[in-house]
Amino acid sequence: MELLGLYNYWVFAVLLMVGFYAVIARPNMIKKLLGLSIFQAAVFLLYITMDKVEGGTAPIIQKGVVDAIYSNPLPQVLILTAIVVGISTTALGLALVVRIYEAYGTIEEDETQQLDMQQSDSHK
Amino acid sequence: MSLVQQLPALQVAVPLLTAPLVILLRGPALAWAAASAASAMAFAIAIALTATVLSQGAISYDMGGWPAPYGITLNIDALSALVLLLVTGASAVTLLCGRASLGQAMDPGRQHLFFAAWLIVLAGLSGIAITGDAFNVFVFMEISSLATYVLIAAGSDRRALTATFKYLIMGTIGATFYLIGVGLVYMMTGTLNFADMEVRIADVTDHRPILVAAGFITVGLALKAAVFPLHIWLPGAYTYAPHMVTAFLAACSTKVAIYILLRFDFLVFQGNFDVHAVRFVTFLAPLALLGILVGSAVAMVQGHLKRLLAFSSVAQVGYILLGASFASAAGLTASIAHMFNHALAKGALFLAVAAIATRVAGLRLDDIAGIARRMPFTAAAMALAGASLVGIPGTAGFVSKWLLLQAAFEQGAFGIMSAVVVVASSLAAVYYVWRIVEAMYFGTPASGETATADSAVAEAPWPLLAGLWLVALSNIYFGLVPSLPITLSETAAIELLRNMP
């Protein structure tokens, strides 16, 4: 297969790494969650790409149409589930960030870590 | 069809459907009663299923009556029966006995939400153990993980929030890696059913995507299982979670991830790659050994009781993986038996921590100094469970460590090296368990505490104490009569090794 024919897979790999980098490199928790969402969206793209059948159409049976080529509907259904999971994760993560902000007054991970260290020092 | 035939479906359905009911009940006592009843019922179902597996062999159940490769199949063999027993047993005991421990940490108006989340975790974890469909595993994994984050964030310390956030990020990355792996396998084979995958990968000519999938799945699940060096979410999550949540999760959550890891690597991939066993071993064995060493070493210097036990869990995950990475019948038997025995020991230890926390403010080793004089039963049970963690003969921990050493000596030079590591780590365990025992029995309370504080500390509430002793005594029981875990582990090991040359 030629390199450009795998265009979608290239986008998948790049998006995956962009998201992953944001999760690792950013101390800001909202940005981490954004990175996580990009990371998951990349996987959605992988699934949606793999179900494409060349020349295939939407998998809906119509009257009078025989021998139509359909795209595979199963990965789409699977990824619908994964999208729901992704939304729940983001929602839960954001709710946590709100509570972290209430408790610490910051959403920068390095600053919360510093506050935690001070707290455990004062306990000693 | 009789109800007995529907037990595999009920195993997941009972806790999952009771969860919304618990939210509607609202009152903390009612919600607790309903959640405990559902959890006890799930435990009873798991016992019934295990009895069936032991007498008649593996159970297969077609969900909704759809036949195998099209519908979702529920499969219960010896390995899943053992994991089911762990998950439901840990949930039933902690939920029935741990209410007193929760009462302090949480406002009664919110407890029904907590119990609902608990049941969802239970449903998710037992779902993973029971299902025969790779994508279904992902869904159950995320169901249980999301609810687990809620449970951990319910801890009273604000550090519970940052610990949960870390766990959420790492857990989601792990689950997404697993999803990528399953996607690649599906792309090449067109199936999501474990049994079907095992057969169809053989027809795939281009092995590279499957190889990549194996990598993604192994790393993703290793993250969920807290395999060293992917364990960094674990100490914080265990330390700051409410005590009964820690007891529940420490007993089973990492083991469920290891269960899926074994299932994928030994059943799906093993038969289809020539060198898979070698790759699996060279990847996981060093991590297992390092995990054992680092986990034990860090546990030795911890001053906080829960953090100490959490690092000991990192080492124990190492033992379980080490047994698996011998890729022999003896090694796998030891590994699976250790899942069971470690759950008993660590479950009892964290229940004891919960019992102590009902009476004492802090959980640093200084805070529990001299506690044995005021809480003799709790301290004795904790010492007993600690003995099992170390592996003193006569306790459950000894049985699986002995099996592990025996398996190691079959392996030549690498085995001898692992045996040395296991022994060294056991000595470290002697040290850190002794530090706890010493503080409890021989420590003198800090001078700041007055006589009034002394008289305020009494024995833990009786339900908690009863649950604690039940688990502590089962450590002794399974140390003297280990036939149940050993039979299940041996059957599971033979099943897992059926694709090995």
Interface residues (C-beta under 8 A of the other chain):
Chain A: L16 F20 V23 M29 K32 L36 F39 Q40 V43 L46 Y47 M50 P75 L78 T81 A82 V85 S88 T89 L92 G93 L96 V97 R99 I100 A103 Y104 E109 T112 Q113 D116 Q119 H123
Chain B: F135 F138 V139 E142 L146 Y149 V150 A153 R158 R159 L161 T162 T164 F165 L168 I169 T172 I173 A175 T176 L179 I180 G183 Y186 M187 L192 G362 R364
